[in-house]
Amino acid sequence: MFIVSNFINALGTLVDLILGAYMWIIIGRAIISWVTPDPYNPIVRFLYDVTEPLLIRIRRFVPLFGGGIDFSPMILIIAILFLRSFIVPTLHQIAISLG
């Protein structure tokens, strides 16, 4: 049973790393949006391709505020922080209870 426990523990750590990396990608995209980036730059294209599918879903429900301020990256970061504080400890607790 310790193999399943170690697997779930490793899965929790992997989920934490992926969510943390995605949060930094969203922060990078938000910072790049403050300037006029070259849309053909591979880094800019990567940031937009990776983040746009989730941000566009949030934008359907959250309108732009005065001056065109987009709060969708902040909402997505809050959702990621919630998932990191809920899913990761839950997976670690499951691993401890199985171990």
N, C-alpha and C positions, 0 to 999 in steps of 0.2 A: 504494500500500500504506500510505502514511502516514495516509490517511483511516481505514482499519480500525484502525490503531495508536492514533490519537487517540480513536476511538470506544471502544475497549476501555479506554483510560486514563480517559476520562470516566465510563465505566460503573463502573470500580473506585472512583472518587471518589464517585459517587452511592451505591453500595452502602455505602461507609464512612459517609456522612452519614445514610443511612436507618437503619443499624444503631446508630449513635450516638444518633440521636433516639429510637429505640425503647428503648434502654437507659435513657435519662433518663425516658421514660414509665413504665417498670417501677419505677424508683427513686421517682418521684412516687406511684405506686400504693402502694408499700410504706410510704412516709411517711404517706400518707392512712389506711392501714389501722391506724395506731397510735392514731388518734382515732376518734370515732364520727361519720363523715361523713353528710351528708344524702343518702340514696340517690337523691333526685330532682334533685339538683344536676347540671346538664349536664356539668360538668367531671368529676365523680365517675363519672357514667355513661359518659363517653367513656373514662376510664382503665380502668374495668372491662370495657367492651365490647372494647377493643383488646387488653388483656393476657390476659383470661380464657381464650380458646381455647388458647393455648400453655401457660399455667400449669396448666390442668386436666389436660392430657396428662402433665405432669411429676408432678403429684400422684398419678396412678395408680400410679407406680412408687416414689415417695418418700413414706413415711408421715409423719404429723405426729409430732413428738417431744414429750417431756414438757412439759405446760403448753400444748399446742396451737401450738407454734412451727412455722411454715411456712417451709421452706427453698427452696421452688420459685422464688421471685423471684431468690434468690442463684444457684441452679443455672442459671437462664435467663440471668442476666447473665454468668456464666462462659462459657456457650455462645456468647453474642454476642461476648465478648472473644476467644474462640478463632476464631470466624468472621472477625472483623475482622483478626486477626493472620495468618490463613491465606489467605482468599479475596482480600482487597484487595491484599496484596503480590503474589500470584500473578497477578492481572489486570494490575497495573502491570508486572510482569516480562514477561508475554506481550506487552504493548504495546511495551515496549522492544525485545524481540527481533524484533518485526515492523517496527519503525520503522527 
